[in-house]
């Protein structure tokens, strides 16, 4: 990683770590606040909304049954190890 890129990454991480993220819940309603400002509210707060609030991109991969079975229905230690079965035509 180049020095300038590592500086950019460090600045991005510092910015994220300075954010205060609060979930306010009561009865059947929740609000997601970043630095005191409401950014999302609903009956629940999806993980992708939380990730967006703190500046991360969340990618959801739905594993096929066959792939999960190959790993004993556990997550592999490294994401790169997870292989989806090829689609049959």
C-alpha positions in Angstrom: 0.0 0.0 0.0 1.4 3.4 -0.9 2.1 6.0 1.7 -0.5 8.4 0.3 -3.1 5.6 0.2 -2.3 4.5 3.7 -2.8 8.1 4.9 -6.2 8.3 3.2 -7.2 5.0 4.8 -6.0 6.2 8.2 -8.0 9.5 7.9 -11.1 7.6 6.9 -10.8 5.3 9.9 -10.2 8.2 12.2 -13.3 9.9 10.8 -15.4 6.8 11.4 -14.1 6.3 14.9 -15.0 9.8 15.9 -18.7 9.3 15.1 -21.1 8.6 17.9 -23.8 6.1 16.8 -26.8 5.7 19.1 -29.8 3.5 18.7 -32.8 4.8 20.7 -35.5 2.1 21.2 -38.8 2.1 22.9 -41.9 0.0 22.6 -42.0 -1.0 18.9 -39.9 1.8 17.4 -36.2 2.5 17.0 -34.2 5.5 15.8 -30.6 5.6 14.6 -28.6 8.7 15.4 -25.2 9.7 14.2 -23.6 12.5 16.1 -27.0 13.4 17.6 -28.9 13.6 14.3 -31.6 11.1 13.4 -30.6 9.3 10.2 -33.1 6.4 10.2 -36.2 5.2 12.1 -38.5 2.3 11.8 -39.7 -0.8 13.7 -36.1 -2.2 13.5 -32.8 -1.0 12.1 -31.4 -3.1 9.3 -27.7 -3.8 9.4 -27.1 -2.0 6.1 -28.5 1.2 7.6 -26.1 1.0 10.5 -23.2 0.3 8.1 -24.2 3.3 6.0 -24.5 5.5 9.0 -20.9 4.8 10.0 -19.5 5.1 6.5 -19.1 1.4 5.5 -20.4 -0.4 2.5 -22.2 -3.6 3.4 -22.4 -6.4 0.9 -24.8 -9.2 1.6 -24.1 -12.6 0.0 -26.8 -15.2 0.3 -25.1 -18.6 0.4 -26.7 -21.5 -1.4 -27.6 -24.6 0.6 -25.0 -26.7 -1.1 -22.2 -24.2 -0.2 -23.2 -24.1 3.4 -23.3 -27.9 3.6 -19.7 -28.0 2.2 -18.6 -25.9 5.2 -20.5 -27.9 7.8 -23.1 -25.1 8.1 -20.4 -22.8 9.5 -18.8 -19.7 8.0 -15.3 -20.3 6.7 -12.4 -18.4 8.4 -11.7 -16.3 5.3 -14.4 -15.0 3.0 -12.3 -15.9 -0.1 -12.7 -19.5 0.9 -16.4 -19.5 0.4 -17.3 -20.9 -2.9 -20.8 -20.9 -4.3 -21.7 -23.9 -6.5 -21.9 -23.2 -10.2 -25.4 -22.7 -11.5 -26.8 -25.6 -13.5 -28.3 -24.7 -16.9 
